[in-house]
Amino acid sequence: MGKNQSVKKDRGQVISFSESVQFFYEKGMKAYRRHDLKQAIKYLQRAAHSQQEPFILSQLAAALSDAGDYHQSNQILTDIIKLDPEMEECYYFLANNYAYLGLFQQARKYAEHYLEVTEEEEFVEDALELLDMITIEEGDVENEWEGEDELIVMQERANSCIRNGQHQEAVSILETMIAEYPEFWSAYNNLAVAKFQIGKIDEALQLTDDILNKNPGNLHALCNQVVFLYSIGQYKEATILVNALENVHPILFEQRFKLGTMFATVGRYELGYKWLKSLKRQGYEGDVSFYYWLSYSAYMVGETHTAQKMWQHVVELYPDKEGKEPWNYTDFSAVDQHTFLQQLTLSFEEERDDEKKMLALYLINELQTEDKLPVFFDIAEKQEHHSIIVDMGRYFFLKGSNKRIPKELSRLEKCLQIADCLYGHTKKDDALIEDTLTLWFQVVKGLYSSTVSVSNVLGWSAAIEYTVRRRQNVMMTQTEVGKMYSISPATLRKYVQAIAEQGV
């Protein structure tokens, strides 16, 4: 090894670093200071791997916490305490992380322990403020689980799995939690999210129904149900719930964040911005999703300066997001509805390929005008088209007329939910919209009368987008596309193969 270097800790202790450790440590800290958290974590992990020095580990834990990986940060902080019990500030950092996770009992325990043992008193004022905040926040928290350390650890593990895309593992953990703690509602909510993300839409919706039957008014369940319904295209059902939630005024930061992101997700940008902006004003520092939705909703209500400023937080956490602002897409609602209806109707009549006719019908249904209903009625009455096109005309007419959808159209409804999912994911790119929907309608035509399952909305959608991007020579990996749809690479491969088997 080369000549040793040294860095001073605040309390004056000198630590010896080898040149290689010093190199990675300094690279990590430079990245940290410029808020490039990915690079900071990468280099600090290299430095910590070479030398298990508590001071380096504490910087790594701080970077992980800033990146929103509170679970990993807590594991490192616990290791530091074992290595150096005198680093009492770690108890305060643990308390802070647990507070962000919403685990207020654990946060209180560590904050109080820090106040008992600290000699340096560097974070005493912060710890006292944290305790005051916890007192306010934990009013509606499930206090009956106080002292259930195993439950808290299991919940952290499940949340970490969901964040890292390990949804099957999360499902297994959460199902175990529910079996042991049948009234721990947050586990049910997380299980519903995990189920939805692996494509088990009906099970996810059933879980939210079960929660609300047993625990009426559960805000997380209501917000999840809205997002689920909206994601699969059941906009009218989602709107009824959204309207009811407009008058809800929660106290907990976590519930405000949930409400704000839900409103922004379903296009109620003013309400989303209201809640997310209020959190920012009160000092809330969330993960990348907080800044994403705050930025997006700010832009959509005309606060472009705030939007750009908040988007920089996203770029700082994920530098590859620079220039990829979510508001850069074509908004069809800005097009003259009558003119667009005429163009799409003409396109439907002139197209020879059934999948292109299906695309035209789908886009007609996206228009916000009742003039589209006679078009659908005429198609449903005429038997000259492929049966699936007749069924689409009938389905869209019944849906637009608020009439009951008969059971024989339920398979088509599932297929159209996948189209809705693709439309929602690709609407920022006109070429991608057309190509993904066209390919999907080709697949639908081939499997419509088969017994092949179309229940996994996210699996089919991700596979369609992945296939189209490959054909467009956009080299995205299956892992990257899987993350966009919150499914595993294995699930994506399964449905890519299913598309290939259709020969389209």
Sequence and secondary structure as in RCSB ss.txt:
>XXXX:A:sequence
MGKNQSVKKDRGQVISFSESVQFFYEKGMKAYRRHDLKQAIKYLQRAAHSQQEPFILSQLAAALSDAGDYHQSNQ
ILTDIIKLDPEMEECYYFLANNYAYLGLFQQARKYAEHYLEVTEEEEFVEDALELLDMITIEEGDVENEWEGEDE
LIVMQERANSCIRNGQHQEAVSILETMIAEYPEFWSAYNNLAVAKFQIGKIDEALQLTDDILNKNPGNLHALCNQ
VVFLYSIGQYKEATILVNALENVHPILFEQRFKLGTMFATVGRYELGYKWLKSLKRQGYEGDVSFYYWLSYSAYM
VGETHTAQKMWQHVVELYPDKEGKEPWNYTDFSAVDQHTFLQQLTLSFEEERDDEKKMLALYLINELQTEDKLPV
FFDIAEKQEHHSIIVDMGRYFFLKGSNKRIPKELSRLEKCLQIADCLYGHTKKDDALIEDTLTLWFQVVKGLYSS
TVSVSNVLGWSAAIEYTVRRRQNVMMTQTEVGKMYSISPATLRKYVQAIAEQGV
>XXXX:A:secstr
    EEEE TTS EEEE HHHHHHHHHHHHHHHTT HHHHHHHHHHHHHH   HHHHHHHHHHHHHTT HHHHHH
HHHHHHHH TT THHHHHHHHHHHHTT HHHHHHHHHHHHHH SS TTHHHHHHHHHHHHHHGGGS GGGTT HH
HHHHHHHHHHHHHTT HHHHHHHHHHHHHH TT HHHHHHHHHHHHHTT HHHHHHHHHHHHHHSTT HHHHHHH
HHHHHHTT HHHHHHHHHHHTT    SHHHHHHHHHHHHHTT HHHHHHHHHHHHHTT    HHHHHHHHHHHHH
TT HHHHHHHHHHHHHH GGGTT  TT S  GGGS HHHHHHHHHHHHHH  SHHHHHHHHHHHHHSS TTHHHH
HHHHHH  SS HHHHHHHHHHHHHHTT    GGGHHHHHHHHHHHHHHHHHTT HHHHHHHHHHHHHHHHHHTTS
      HHHHHHHHHHHHHHHTT    HHHHHHHTT  HHHHHHHHHHHHHTT 
